[in-house]
Amino acid sequence: MHCNVRRREFLTISAASLGGLLSYSLDGKICRFAAEHKPIRIPLRFFSKTEALIVSAAVSRIFPSDDSGPGAREAGVAIYIDRQLAGPYGRDRYRYTQPPFENAPPEFGYQGQATPREIYRDGLKSLTGFHLLPPERQDTALHQIASTHFFALLRRHTIEGMFADPIHGGNAGMIGWQLIGFPGPRMNNSDDIDKHYGEGFRPKPAGLAEVTGSTIRPSEDE
């Protein structure tokens, strides 16, 4: 009996490139205090190592790190996308996928047959070697596919990976929430009302796992 098992690949990155604590100066500039610089190996569930590097480079051009704050690379957006495509969303478990497949107006949403997994696998072929290009040529390559459904998915997933709860693989260190001042899914603020009455208060973000005090299984973990 033969079993066709795909060998798991890993993405090796510096821990300092993910997450971190943001500090705001008086002139509004953001300083990021990174974690230690040891390398970490992140197991990939869907992408190959090369695909993960391409996606990481692409989302870093869609939501770049600049003077206004860290971007998609620091938030671990590529890991978020990898997790989503590996789970039920990636194989279109929740979408009606039976024919006929019409060229419907955009307001009706995507009407094609290909699953998100298939869209990414096909779309990444147009970005072969993307991670090796200088930023200017990367931007040109993305402009060339800007009208495709693949790019629309990539852009949407970049935003999701920046600001979704960290249990889904992105928003490392809640860095996206720190950028916009979102405190996370806090159940109430009663403990802070009297303590911070009459003053500006920006609570430290807390994710679902911290708020509930329990281990939460993300929907993409099967």
N, C-alpha and C positions, 0 to 999 in steps of 0.2 A: 504494500500500500504506500503510495507516494503522497506526501503532504507538501503543497506549495506554500511555503511560509516566506514572506518578504523579510529580509534581514533589516532590523531596525537601524536607522541612521540617527546621528546626533549632531546638534549644532553646538559648537564650542565657542563661547564668548566670554568676555571679561565681566565679572560681577559688577564692576564699576559702570558698565554701559547700561545697566538696567535700574530703573527706579531712582530712589534718592529723595532727600529732603530738600524742599525748596525754601529759600529765604529771599525776602523782598527788601531791597535797599530803599532809602528815602526818595530816591529819584525814580523808583518804580522798576529798576532792573532786577532780574532774577538770578540768583546764584544757586546752583545745585550742589548739594553735598552728597557725593556718591558713596557707594559701599566700597568694601575692600576690593583690591584689584586681582583677586585670585580668579583663575579660569573656572567656568562651570560648564558642564555638558548637559544640554537639554535634549531629551529624547523626542524625536519627531514622529508623529503618528500618521501623517499623510505625505508631506513633502519629502523629497530627497534633500540631502544637504545643499546641493547646488540650487535647487528650487527655492529652498528657504532663504538662501543668500540673495537670490534675485528678488524675492518678495520683500525681504527686509530693506533692500536698497530702493525698491520702487515706492514702498509706503513712506520711506524717509524723504522722498522728493514730494510726495503728496502732502505730508504733514511734517515739514522739516524742523529741525532744532535750530533756533536762532536767538537773537537778543531778547525776544519776548518769552522764551522758555524752551524746555525740552520738547522733543517731538516723538514720532512713531517708533523710532529705533529704541529710545530710552524706555518707552512704555511697553516694549515687547509685543508690538502689534503682529509681527509675523508668527509668533507663537499662538496668539489668539486665533488667527486665521487657520493655522495648521490644525488646531483642536476642533474648530467648527467643521472643517471639511472632512475630518476623520469621523465625525459623529453623524447622527441621523439627519441633520440639516444638509450635510454634504451630499447625501444620496437622495435628497428630496423626499424624505419620509412624510413631510407635512404639506406637500404641495400636490395638487391634482395634476397628474402627469399623463393623462390619457389623450389620444388624438380626438378631434383634429387640432393641429397646431397652426393657429392663424397669425397673420401679420397684423395684429390688432394695434390700435392707437396706444401711445405710451401710458395713458391714464389707466389702462386695463392691466398694467404690469407685464412682467415677462411671460410670454406664451410659448416659449420654445420647448423642445424635448430634452435638451442637454441638462444634466444635473450640475450643481455648483462644482462638484469635483471635476466633471468633464470640461466645464467651461474654463476652469483654472488650468487643467492639464493642456488644453488646446491653446489657451491664451498665452501661457508661459513660453510656448515655442516661439512666439514673436518677440520675446525678450531674451533670447539666448545671449549670454555674455553681458547682460545688462549691468550686473554688479561690478564688472571690470571697467566700465566706462566712466569718464569724468562727469561731474554733475551736469554740465551744459548739454552733453550728448544724451545723458539720461532723460533730461527734460524734453529734448527733441523726440526721443523714442516714445515717451509717454504721450506727447501731443499727437503722434501718428496713430495711436490706438484710442484716442480720447472718445471717439464716437461708438466704440464697441461695447457690448454688454459686459465683456470681461473687465474693462476698465471701470464701468459703472459699479460692478460688484467690488472690485479692488478698492475703489474710493469709499464706498459705503462701509466695507469691512475695516478700513483704516480708521474711520470715525468711531465705529463700534469698539474696536480694540483699544482706542485711546480712552474711552469713557465708560466702558462696561465694568461691572464688578470684577475685581481681580480673580475671582474663583474661575473665570472663564479663560484665563491665560494671559490676558493683556493688562493694561493699566497697572504695570508693575510698580510696586511701592505706592499705589494710588496716586501716581504722578499726574495723571490726567485730571483727577478730582482736585488735586492741589492747585493746578493751573487755573481752574475756574471757580475755586472756592466752594466746591460741593462737599458737604460733610459726610456723604454716604447715606444709607437707608436708616437714619436714626429714628427710633420709635417715638421719642418725645424729647423735649428740651427742658423739662421741668427742673432738673437739677442745676441748670445753668442760668435760669431766669433771674433769681435773686443774686447769685454770685457775680453775674456780669451785667446787672441792670444799669442802663444808662451809658454803656460803653460799647465800642465796636468789639464784636466777638467772632472769631474765626476758628471754630473747633477743628481739631485734628480729624481728618477723615477716618472712617471705620467701615470696613466691608461687611458683607452679610455674615461671614464666618465669625467675625468679632462681635457683631451686634447680637447674634443669636446664641453665641457661646457653644456652638456645636459644629460638627463636621458636616458640611453641605456637599452633596454630590451634584456637580454641574450636569445640565441636561445632555451635554455632549459625551459624558462618561457613561459608557454602556457596559 
